[in-house]
Amino acid sequence: MKRVVSVSIGSTARDKAVEVDILGEKFRIERIGTDGDMQKAVDLLHELDGKVAAFGMGGIDLYLWAGKRRYLLRDAKKLAAAPKLTPIVDGSGLKNTLERRVVEYLRNEAKIPLAGMKVLLVSGMDRFGMAEALQESGCEVILGDFMFALGLPIPLRSLKALHRAARVIAPIACQLPFSMLYPTGEKQKENKPRYERYYQWAEMIAGDWHFIKKYMPPRLDGKIILTNTITEEDVQELRNRGAAKLITTTPELDGRSFGTNVMEGVLIALAGKPAKDMQPADYLALLDRIAFKPRIENLA
């Protein structure tokens, strides 16, 4: 059995382990949180190095992307450097392939009318593939990078605007402690409603779940939520707030939609080649073989 572990700087309350069969291979897929403790995450990576098939870097990206530019997060570099034997991935390989494909699936197979749909994407630099696919599908998109990562009430209304802003802000932001940019540990349980006008403007709210939850208003009546890393408790919370539909970019495994980082780890374990050598075509070929489909669940 191949073991793939997401070592996350998120809350331990969201830990989960499942066993599944993928392309004839048995996998144990785990998510282990460290409650925001970066050193504990490094220690756990050292402890499991060479004992598992692949690591996912949970709760943090190695890079933020804007167009063809990428910006290295200082704190993530420490985690990426910890394992010496086991490959570690942050999910960007799937954000650039699977999440683009999910938007295409929603448009072409699920027949969800995306053209003209109002979408609040909480972070375009985190979900760069999704951002480009939504724009290409004709959605009217508000990008919330300034609002959700920096707490600044500045909506961005195009990828061009995001790319221009990123050239100035991203090199500085990437040097900050990651906890200043994104909810980690116990902060992932917090919900302090803010920016309600943008939530209510949107027909679809998309992107990272913890960003969505961070400022989520009491009511989300009729909204489509496009995200992942969702637990059964999160689904019930969305129902309670009146959301109409949940779409997760990764499949449901025993009531849980795991993060792109751990699912990318599964693909790396299947591919049998170094993560640095994986190209988008390699991920797409594996996704075709596995036939991953997004989870689409009516909540109303």
C-alpha positions as CSV (number, residue, x, y, z in Angstrom):
1,M,0.0,0.0,0.0
2,K,1.3,3.4,-0.9
3,R,1.0,6.1,1.7
4,V,0.6,9.8,0.8
5,V,0.6,12.3,3.6
6,S,-0.4,15.9,3.6
7,V,1.5,17.7,6.3
8,S,-0.5,20.8,6.9
9,I,0.0,23.9,9.0
10,G,-3.8,24.0,9.4
11,S,-5.9,22.8,12.4
12,T,-5.6,19.2,13.7
13,A,-9.4,19.2,13.9
14,R,-9.5,18.7,10.2
15,D,-7.3,15.6,10.2
16,K,-8.5,12.6,8.1
17,A,-7.2,9.3,6.7
18,V,-8.8,7.1,4.0
19,E,-7.9,4.0,2.1
20,V,-8.8,3.9,-1.6
21,D,-7.9,1.9,-4.7
22,I,-6.7,4.1,-7.7
23,L,-5.7,2.4,-11.0
24,G,-5.3,-0.9,-9.2
25,E,-3.0,0.6,-6.5
26,K,-4.0,0.7,-2.9
27,F,-3.4,4.1,-1.2
28,R,-3.7,5.4,2.3
29,I,-4.3,9.1,2.0
30,E,-3.8,11.2,5.2
31,R,-3.9,14.8,6.3
32,I,-2.0,15.7,9.4
33,G,-2.3,19.2,10.8
34,T,0.1,21.0,13.1
35,D,-2.1,23.8,14.3
36,G,0.0,26.5,12.7
37,D,3.3,25.2,14.1
38,M,5.8,25.5,11.3
39,Q,8.6,23.8,13.2
40,K,6.3,20.9,14.1
41,A,5.5,20.5,10.4
42,V,9.2,20.4,9.5
43,D,9.9,17.8,12.2
44,L,7.0,15.6,10.9
45,L,8.4,15.8,7.4
46,H,11.8,14.7,8.7
47,E,10.3,11.9,10.7
48,L,8.3,10.5,7.7
49,D,10.9,11.2,5.0
50,G,11.6,8.0,3.1
51,K,8.8,6.2,4.8
52,V,5.9,7.4,2.5
53,A,5.4,7.6,-1.2
54,A,4.8,11.4,-1.4
55,F,4.1,14.4,0.7
56,G,1.6,17.1,0.2
57,M,2.4,20.6,1.6
58,G,-0.9,21.5,3.2
59,G,-2.2,24.9,4.2
60,I,0.4,26.8,2.2
61,D,1.6,27.2,-1.4
62,L,5.2,27.2,-2.4
63,Y,4.6,29.8,-5.0
64,L,2.0,32.5,-5.8
65,W,1.4,33.0,-9.5
66,A,0.4,36.0,-11.6
67,G,0.6,35.4,-15.3
68,K,3.9,33.8,-16.1
69,R,5.5,35.2,-13.0
70,R,5.8,33.2,-9.8
71,Y,6.7,34.4,-6.3
72,L,8.3,32.2,-3.7
73,L,6.8,32.2,-0.2
74,R,9.6,32.4,2.3
75,D,7.9,30.2,4.9
76,A,7.0,27.5,2.4
77,K,10.6,27.2,1.2
78,K,11.4,25.8,4.7
79,L,8.9,23.1,4.4
80,A,9.8,22.2,0.8
81,A,13.4,21.8,1.8
82,A,12.7,19.5,4.8
83,P,12.3,16.0,3.1
84,K,15.4,14.7,1.3
85,L,14.1,11.3,0.1
86,T,10.3,11.6,-0.4
87,P,8.9,14.0,-3.1
88,I,6.8,16.9,-1.8
89,V,4.3,18.9,-3.8
90,D,2.1,21.9,-3.0
91,G,-0.9,21.3,-5.3
92,S,0.1,23.8,-8.0
93,G,0.4,21.0,-10.6
94,L,-3.3,20.3,-10.2
95,K,-4.3,23.9,-9.8
96,N,-2.8,24.4,-13.3
97,T,-4.5,21.4,-14.8
98,L,-7.4,19.8,-12.9
99,E,-8.9,23.1,-11.8
100,R,-8.9,24.4,-15.4
101,R,-10.5,21.2,-16.5
102,V,-13.1,21.4,-13.7
103,V,-14.3,24.8,-15.1
104,E,-14.4,23.3,-18.6
105,Y,-16.4,20.4,-17.2
106,L,-18.9,22.7,-15.5
107,R,-19.4,24.6,-18.7
108,N,-19.5,21.7,-21.2
109,E,-20.7,18.6,-19.4
110,A,-22.7,19.9,-16.4
111,K,-24.2,22.7,-18.5
112,I,-23.8,25.3,-15.9
113,P,-24.1,28.6,-17.7
114,L,-20.9,30.3,-16.8
115,A,-21.0,33.1,-19.5
116,G,-21.9,36.3,-17.7
117,M,-22.0,34.7,-14.3
118,K,-20.8,36.9,-11.5
119,V,-17.9,35.2,-9.6
120,L,-16.1,36.2,-6.5
121,L,-12.7,34.4,-6.6
122,V,-11.2,34.9,-3.3
123,S,-7.6,34.6,-4.5
124,G,-6.5,34.5,-8.2
125,M,-2.8,34.1,-7.3
126,D,-3.6,31.0,-5.4
127,R,-6.0,29.6,-8.0
128,F,-4.4,30.9,-11.2
129,G,-5.6,28.0,-13.4
130,M,-9.2,28.5,-12.1
131,A,-9.0,32.3,-12.6
132,E,-7.9,32.0,-16.2
133,A,-10.5,29.3,-17.0
134,L,-13.3,31.4,-15.4
135,Q,-12.3,34.5,-17.4
136,E,-12.0,32.5,-20.6
137,S,-15.6,31.1,-19.9
138,G,-16.9,34.6,-20.0
139,C,-17.5,35.1,-16.2
140,E,-17.5,38.5,-14.6
141,V,-14.9,38.0,-12.0
142,I,-13.9,39.9,-8.9
143,L,-10.5,38.8,-7.6
144,G,-10.2,39.2,-3.8
145,D,-6.5,38.8,-3.3
146,F,-6.1,42.2,-1.6
147,M,-9.2,41.7,0.5
148,F,-8.7,38.2,1.7
149,A,-4.9,38.0,2.0
150,L,-4.1,41.6,3.0
151,G,-7.4,42.8,4.5
152,L,-7.5,45.8,2.1
153,P,-10.9,46.6,0.6
154,I,-9.6,46.7,-3.0
155,P,-11.5,44.4,-5.5
156,L,-9.6,43.6,-8.7
157,R,-11.8,43.1,-11.8
158,S,-9.4,41.6,-14.2
159,L,-6.3,39.3,-14.4
160,K,-4.4,42.2,-15.9
161,A,-5.1,44.3,-12.9
162,L,-4.0,41.4,-10.6
163,H,-0.8,40.9,-12.6
164,R,0.1,44.6,-12.4
165,A,-0.6,44.7,-8.6
166,A,1.4,41.5,-8.0
167,R,4.6,43.0,-9.5
168,V,4.6,45.6,-6.7
169,I,3.0,43.8,-3.8
170,A,3.9,40.1,-4.1
171,P,7.7,40.3,-3.6
172,I,7.0,42.1,-0.3
173,A,4.1,39.9,0.8
174,C,6.0,36.7,0.2
175,Q,8.5,37.7,2.8
176,L,5.9,38.1,5.5
177,P,5.1,35.3,8.0
178,F,2.5,33.2,6.2
179,S,0.1,33.5,9.2
180,M,-0.3,37.2,8.2
181,L,-1.6,36.2,4.8
182,Y,-3.7,33.1,5.4
183,P,-5.6,31.5,8.3
184,T,-3.5,28.8,10.0
185,G,-4.1,26.6,13.0
186,E,-7.0,27.7,15.2
187,K,-7.7,30.7,13.0
188,Q,-9.1,28.3,10.4
189,K,-12.2,28.0,12.7
190,E,-12.8,31.7,12.8
191,N,-15.5,33.5,10.8
192,K,-15.8,37.2,11.0
193,P,-18.2,38.5,8.3
194,R,-16.7,41.2,6.1
195,Y,-17.0,42.3,2.5
196,E,-20.7,41.1,2.4
197,R,-21.5,43.3,-0.6
198,Y,-19.1,41.2,-2.7
199,Y,-20.4,37.9,-1.4
200,Q,-24.0,39.0,-2.1
201,W,-23.1,40.4,-5.6
202,A,-21.7,37.0,-6.6
203,E,-23.6,34.1,-8.0
204,M,-20.6,31.8,-7.5
205,I,-18.0,32.1,-4.7
206,A,-14.9,30.3,-5.7
207,G,-11.4,29.4,-4.4
208,D,-9.8,28.3,-1.2
209,W,-12.3,27.2,1.4
210,H,-10.5,28.9,4.4
211,F,-10.5,32.2,2.6
212,I,-14.2,31.8,1.7
213,K,-15.0,30.9,5.3
214,K,-12.9,33.7,6.8
215,Y,-15.3,36.5,6.0
216,M,-18.4,34.5,5.0
217,P,-21.7,36.3,5.8
218,P,-24.5,34.6,7.8
219,R,-26.6,34.0,4.6
220,L,-25.4,32.6,1.2
221,D,-28.8,32.1,-0.3
222,G,-28.8,30.6,-3.8
223,K,-25.0,30.8,-4.1
224,I,-22.8,28.2,-5.9
225,I,-19.6,27.4,-3.9
226,L,-16.6,26.2,-6.0
227,T,-13.8,25.0,-3.7
228,N,-12.2,22.0,-2.1
229,T,-10.7,20.8,1.3
230,I,-14.3,20.4,2.5
231,T,-15.4,18.4,5.5
232,E,-18.9,17.1,6.3
233,E,-19.2,19.9,8.9
234,D,-18.3,22.5,6.3
235,V,-21.1,21.1,4.0
236,Q,-23.6,21.4,6.8
237,E,-22.5,24.9,7.5
238,L,-23.1,25.9,3.9
239,R,-26.5,24.3,4.0
240,N,-27.3,26.2,7.2
241,R,-26.4,29.5,5.4
242,G,-28.6,28.7,2.4
243,A,-26.0,27.9,-0.3
244,A,-27.6,26.2,-3.3
245,K,-24.8,24.1,-4.7
246,L,-21.4,22.8,-3.7
247,I,-18.8,21.9,-6.3
248,T,-15.4,20.6,-5.2
249,T,-12.5,20.3,-7.6
250,T,-11.2,17.1,-6.0
251,P,-13.5,14.0,-5.6
252,E,-15.2,13.1,-2.3
253,L,-13.4,10.4,-0.4
254,D,-15.3,9.2,2.7
255,G,-17.1,12.5,3.2
256,R,-14.0,14.6,2.6
257,S,-12.7,16.5,-0.4
258,F,-8.9,16.5,0.1
259,G,-6.7,19.4,-0.9
260,T,-5.0,19.6,-4.3
261,N,-1.6,19.1,-2.6
262,V,-2.4,15.6,-1.3
263,M,-4.2,14.6,-4.5
264,E,-1.1,15.8,-6.5
265,G,0.9,13.6,-4.2
266,V,-1.2,10.6,-5.3
267,L,-0.4,11.4,-8.9
268,I,3.3,11.7,-8.2
269,A,3.2,8.3,-6.5
270,L,1.5,6.8,-9.5
271,A,3.7,8.5,-12.1
272,G,6.9,7.1,-10.6
273,K,9.0,10.1,-11.8
274,P,10.4,13.1,-9.9
275,A,7.9,15.9,-9.3
276,K,10.3,18.4,-10.9
277,D,10.0,16.5,-14.2
278,M,6.2,16.4,-14.2
279,Q,4.6,18.5,-17.0
280,P,1.0,19.6,-17.4
281,A,0.6,16.8,-20.1
282,D,1.7,14.2,-17.5
283,Y,-0.9,15.3,-15.0
284,L,-3.6,15.4,-17.7
285,A,-2.7,11.9,-18.9
286,L,-3.1,10.6,-15.4
287,L,-6.3,12.5,-14.7
288,D,-7.7,10.9,-17.9
289,R,-6.8,7.4,-16.7
290,I,-8.3,8.0,-13.3
291,A,-11.3,9.8,-14.6
292,F,-11.5,12.2,-11.7
293,K,-14.8,14.2,-11.9
294,P,-15.7,17.2,-9.7
295,R,-18.2,16.6,-6.9
296,I,-21.4,18.4,-7.6
297,E,-23.9,18.4,-4.7
298,N,-27.2,20.2,-4.4
299,L,-27.5,21.7,-0.9
300,A,-30.9,23.2,-1.0
